[in-house]
């Protein structure tokens, strides 16, 4: 296989309940795919994570074009149309509200730098072979989380991965076009917007050095009342667009969390880390946390998609366990 041959893949997400047990997957061929998910997430989160994982898995072959079939217009438009404007506004939407799924968007923004890629929209559940297989794998991952089992992570990607003409890799020169497909099936090619902003750092974010604590260690610090008592300790750890979603579904912003830190970070015992899922620039820590009002399952999403390349908490979401 030529090392310059494009990588052709499909990416998809699935959520049982939306939000609910969620999965994601990308698929090149039966020997080259990956999947994963969360105990609770949304379909959009799965779609975005599938694309992010595909870019990260192929990062070691940046000379090859990446061609992605995707049935999520939200994902395609977020990456190819809306992201530059969000960045200009400090990752805020046109109405001034924070961008949804911020941690995934920022990780994608970093992963796209220097890559040559196209997206082709395909209608979901319409017989597209690769899309159907990615959907099947994503749904299987979501079902595994629903059943309390571990999903099959898949064989992943290697530089020689991909059978025949189906496989392709990651990061080439900056792409010039994004391909979409209308409902009629007629392909439409539109100019890809510039992703670079004046003064923006166009290199990939620097990964934390070996002496810097990782997400699990930082999560432990946030469970220490002596640490969280000081606003100065929290400010560098909470990303600018940080949100905390409570078990009641209320979204609390960064400023409020810092102001009410004594209440926000109070625990009634020792949290138990259940799972840590880490990528090159993002990680999720799932914990069972005892609170005065009862135990909750807490998902904390960490990212290094910032100028310093240090770990920052971008999202916390809690679900009551009934205990």
C-alpha positions as CSV (number, residue, x, y, z in Angstrom):
1,X,0.0,0.0,0.0
2,X,1.3,3.4,-0.9
3,X,2.1,5.6,2.1
4,X,0.4,8.5,0.4
5,X,-2.8,6.6,-0.2
6,X,-5.9,8.3,1.4
7,X,-7.4,6.8,4.5
8,X,-11.2,6.3,4.0
9,X,-13.2,5.8,7.1
10,X,-16.7,6.2,8.6
11,X,-17.3,7.7,12.1
12,X,-20.5,7.5,14.1
13,X,-22.0,7.8,17.6
14,X,-24.9,6.3,19.4
15,X,-26.8,7.1,22.6
16,X,-29.4,5.0,24.3
17,X,-31.8,7.5,25.7
18,X,-29.8,10.6,24.5
19,X,-28.5,11.3,27.1
20,X,-27.9,7.8,28.3
21,X,-25.3,5.0,27.8
22,X,-23.4,6.3,24.8
23,X,-20.8,4.9,22.3
24,X,-18.7,6.0,19.5
25,X,-16.8,4.2,16.7
26,X,-14.8,4.8,13.6
27,X,-14.4,2.1,10.9
28,X,-12.0,1.5,8.0
29,X,-12.2,-2.2,7.6
30,X,-12.7,-5.3,9.8
31,X,-9.0,-5.2,10.8
32,X,-8.9,-1.4,11.4
33,X,-11.5,0.1,13.7
34,X,-12.0,1.4,17.2
35,X,-14.8,2.1,19.6
36,X,-15.5,3.3,23.1
37,X,-18.0,5.4,25.1
38,X,-19.4,6.5,28.4
39,X,-22.0,5.3,30.9
40,X,-23.9,8.6,30.2
41,X,-23.5,10.8,27.2
42,X,-25.3,12.2,24.1
43,X,-25.4,11.2,20.5
44,X,-23.5,14.4,19.5
45,X,-20.8,13.6,22.0
46,X,-20.4,10.2,20.4
47,X,-20.2,11.6,16.9
48,X,-17.6,14.2,17.9
49,X,-15.5,11.7,19.9
50,X,-15.5,9.2,17.0
51,X,-14.0,11.8,14.7
52,X,-11.5,13.0,17.4
53,X,-10.4,9.4,18.0
54,X,-9.9,8.8,14.3
55,X,-7.7,11.9,14.0
56,X,-5.7,10.9,17.0
57,X,-5.3,7.3,15.9
58,X,-3.9,8.4,12.6
59,X,-1.7,11.2,13.9
60,X,1.5,9.3,13.2
61,X,0.8,9.3,9.4
62,X,0.1,13.0,8.7
63,X,1.2,12.7,5.1
64,X,-2.0,10.9,4.2
65,X,-5.3,12.5,3.4
66,X,-8.2,11.5,5.7
67,X,-11.6,11.0,4.1
68,X,-14.5,10.6,6.5
69,X,-18.0,9.5,5.9
70,X,-20.3,11.0,8.6
71,X,-24.1,11.1,9.0
72,X,-24.0,14.0,11.5
73,X,-24.4,17.4,10.0
74,X,-23.9,18.9,13.4
75,X,-20.4,17.4,13.6
76,X,-19.5,18.4,10.0
77,X,-20.8,21.9,10.4
78,X,-19.1,22.4,13.8
79,X,-15.7,21.5,12.4
80,X,-16.0,23.1,8.9
81,X,-18.2,26.1,9.4
82,X,-18.7,27.2,13.0
83,X,-15.5,26.6,14.9
84,X,-13.5,29.6,13.6
85,X,-16.3,32.0,14.7
86,X,-16.6,30.3,18.1
87,X,-12.8,30.7,18.7
88,X,-13.0,34.4,17.8
89,X,-15.7,34.9,20.4
90,X,-13.8,33.0,23.1
91,X,-15.6,29.7,22.4
92,X,-19.0,31.4,22.6
93,X,-21.9,31.0,20.2
94,X,-23.5,33.9,18.4
95,X,-26.0,34.3,21.2
96,X,-23.2,34.6,23.7
97,X,-23.8,31.2,25.3
98,X,-21.0,28.7,25.8
99,X,-20.4,26.3,23.0
100,X,-21.8,22.8,23.8
101,X,-19.4,19.9,24.1
102,X,-16.6,22.4,24.5
103,X,-13.9,20.0,25.6
104,X,-14.4,17.9,22.6
105,X,-14.6,20.9,20.2
106,X,-11.3,22.2,21.6
107,X,-9.6,18.8,21.4
108,X,-10.8,18.5,17.8
109,X,-9.5,22.0,17.0
110,X,-6.1,21.0,18.2
111,X,-6.2,17.6,16.4
112,X,-7.1,19.2,13.0
113,X,-4.0,21.4,12.8
114,X,-1.9,20.5,9.8
115,X,-4.3,17.8,8.6
116,X,-5.6,17.2,5.1
117,X,-9.1,15.9,5.3
118,X,-12.6,15.9,3.8
119,X,-16.0,15.1,5.2
120,X,-18.7,13.4,3.1
121,X,-22.2,13.5,4.6
122,X,-24.2,10.3,4.2
123,X,-27.7,9.6,5.2
124,X,-27.8,7.4,8.3
125,X,-29.4,4.0,8.2
126,X,-29.7,4.2,4.4
127,X,-27.4,1.2,3.5
128,X,-24.0,2.9,3.3
129,X,-21.8,-0.1,4.2
130,X,-19.1,1.7,6.2
131,X,-21.5,4.0,7.9
132,X,-23.7,1.1,8.9
133,X,-20.8,-0.7,10.4
134,X,-19.6,2.3,12.4
135,X,-23.1,2.7,13.7
136,X,-23.2,-0.9,14.7
137,X,-20.0,-0.7,16.6
138,X,-21.0,2.5,18.3
139,X,-24.3,1.0,19.3
140,X,-22.5,-2.1,20.6
141,X,-20.3,0.1,22.8
142,X,-23.3,2.0,24.2
143,X,-25.1,-1.3,24.9
144,X,-22.0,-2.6,26.7
145,X,-22.1,0.5,29.0
146,X,-25.8,0.0,29.5
147,X,-25.2,-3.6,30.6
148,X,-22.3,-2.7,32.8
149,X,-19.7,-4.5,30.7
150,X,-16.6,-3.3,28.9
151,X,-17.0,-2.6,25.1
152,X,-14.6,-4.0,22.6
153,X,-12.0,-1.3,21.9
154,X,-11.2,-2.7,18.5
155,X,-7.8,-3.3,16.9
156,X,-7.1,0.4,16.3
157,X,-4.9,1.8,13.5
158,X,-1.4,1.2,12.4
159,X,0.7,2.7,9.6
160,X,0.0,-0.4,7.5
161,X,-3.6,-0.7,8.5
162,X,-6.5,-0.7,6.1
163,X,-7.3,-3.4,3.5
164,X,-7.1,-2.6,-0.2
165,X,-8.1,1.0,-0.9
166,X,-10.2,1.3,2.2
167,X,-7.6,2.5,4.7
168,X,-6.0,5.9,5.1
169,X,-4.2,8.0,7.7
170,X,-4.1,11.3,9.4
171,X,-2.3,14.7,9.3
172,X,-1.4,16.1,5.8
173,X,-1.2,19.7,4.7
174,X,-4.1,22.0,5.5
175,X,-7.2,20.9,3.6
176,X,-8.7,23.3,1.0
177,X,-12.2,21.8,0.6
178,X,-14.8,20.0,2.6
179,X,-17.1,17.7,0.7
180,X,-20.7,17.2,1.7
181,X,-23.6,15.3,0.1
182,X,-27.1,16.7,-0.2
183,X,-30.2,14.7,0.5
184,X,-30.5,14.2,-3.2
185,X,-27.2,12.4,-3.1
186,X,-25.5,14.9,-5.4
187,X,-22.1,15.8,-3.9
188,X,-21.4,19.4,-3.2
189,X,-17.9,20.8,-2.6
190,X,-17.6,24.0,-0.5
191,X,-14.5,26.0,0.4
192,X,-13.2,25.1,3.8
193,X,-13.0,28.2,6.1
194,X,-9.6,29.3,7.5
195,X,-9.1,27.8,10.9
196,X,-6.2,30.1,11.8
197,X,-7.0,33.3,13.6
198,X,-4.6,36.3,13.8
199,X,-2.2,35.7,16.6
200,X,-3.4,32.2,17.3
201,X,-0.9,29.4,18.1
202,X,-1.0,27.0,15.2
203,X,1.0,24.3,16.8
204,X,-0.5,21.4,18.6
205,X,-0.8,22.1,22.3
206,X,2.2,21.0,24.3
207,X,1.5,17.9,26.4
208,X,2.0,18.0,30.1
209,X,5.5,17.3,31.2
210,X,6.3,14.1,33.2
211,X,6.4,16.1,36.5
212,X,3.0,17.6,36.0
213,X,0.1,15.8,37.7
214,X,-2.4,14.0,35.4
215,X,-6.2,14.3,35.5
216,X,-6.7,11.6,38.2
217,X,-4.2,13.4,40.5
218,X,-5.8,16.8,39.8
219,X,-9.2,15.3,40.4
220,X,-8.0,14.2,43.9
221,X,-6.8,17.7,44.6
222,X,-10.3,19.0,43.9
223,X,-11.6,16.7,46.6
224,X,-9.2,18.3,49.1
225,X,-11.1,21.1,51.0
226,X,-7.8,22.8,51.9
227,X,-6.9,23.1,48.2
228,X,-10.4,24.2,46.9
229,X,-10.7,26.8,49.7
230,X,-8.4,29.1,47.7
231,X,-9.8,30.6,44.5
232,X,-6.3,31.0,43.2
233,X,-5.9,27.2,43.2
234,X,-9.0,26.7,41.1
235,X,-8.6,29.4,38.5
236,X,-5.8,27.7,36.5
237,X,-7.5,24.3,36.7
238,X,-11.0,25.3,35.4
239,X,-11.1,26.1,31.7
240,X,-12.7,29.4,30.6
241,X,-15.8,27.6,29.3
242,X,-16.0,25.2,32.2
243,X,-19.5,24.0,33.1
244,X,-20.8,21.8,35.9
245,X,-24.1,19.9,35.2
246,X,-25.8,18.9,38.5
247,X,-27.9,15.8,39.0
248,X,-31.0,18.0,38.6
249,X,-29.8,19.1,35.2
250,X,-28.8,22.6,36.2
251,X,-25.8,24.0,34.4
252,X,-23.4,26.1,36.7
253,X,-20.8,28.3,35.1
254,X,-17.2,28.7,36.0
255,X,-17.6,32.0,37.9
256,X,-20.4,30.6,40.1
257,X,-18.4,27.5,40.9
258,X,-15.4,29.5,42.0
259,X,-17.6,31.9,44.0
260,X,-19.5,29.1,45.7
261,X,-16.5,26.7,45.9
262,X,-17.0,25.7,49.5
263,X,-20.4,24.2,48.7
264,X,-19.5,23.1,45.1
265,X,-16.5,21.0,46.1
266,X,-17.8,19.6,49.4
267,X,-17.8,15.8,49.7
268,X,-19.1,13.6,52.4
269,X,-16.4,10.9,52.3
270,X,-13.8,9.7,49.9
271,X,-14.7,9.6,46.2
272,X,-14.0,6.3,44.4
273,X,-12.5,6.5,40.9
274,X,-14.2,3.9,38.8
275,X,-12.6,4.5,35.4
276,X,-10.2,6.8,33.6
277,X,-10.2,7.1,29.8
278,X,-7.4,9.1,28.4
279,X,-6.4,10.3,25.0
280,X,-3.5,12.4,23.7
281,X,-5.2,15.7,24.6
282,X,-8.3,14.8,26.7
283,X,-9.3,12.5,29.5
284,X,-12.4,11.5,31.4
285,X,-12.5,10.5,35.0
286,X,-15.6,8.6,36.2
287,X,-16.0,8.6,40.0
288,X,-18.6,7.6,42.6
289,X,-18.8,10.6,45.0
290,X,-20.5,10.6,48.4
291,X,-22.3,13.9,49.0
292,X,-24.6,15.0,51.9
293,X,-27.6,14.6,49.6
294,X,-26.6,11.2,48.4
295,X,-24.0,9.5,46.2
296,X,-23.5,10.7,42.6
297,X,-21.7,9.4,39.5
298,X,-19.4,12.2,38.4
299,X,-17.8,12.4,35.0
300,X,-15.0,15.0,34.9
301,X,-13.6,15.8,31.4
302,X,-10.1,17.2,31.3
303,X,-8.3,18.7,28.2
304,X,-4.9,20.1,27.3
305,X,-6.4,22.1,24.4
306,X,-5.2,25.5,25.7
307,X,-2.2,27.7,25.0
308,X,-0.2,26.4,27.9
309,X,-0.9,22.7,27.1
310,X,-1.7,22.0,30.7
311,X,-4.6,19.9,32.0
312,X,-7.7,21.9,32.6
313,X,-11.2,20.7,33.7
314,X,-13.7,21.6,31.0
315,X,-16.8,19.8,32.2
316,X,-18.3,18.0,35.2
317,X,-21.6,16.1,34.9
318,X,-23.2,14.3,37.8
319,X,-26.0,11.7,38.0
320,X,-27.7,10.6,41.2
321,X,-27.2,6.9,42.0
322,X,-30.1,6.6,44.4
323,X,-27.8,5.7,47.3
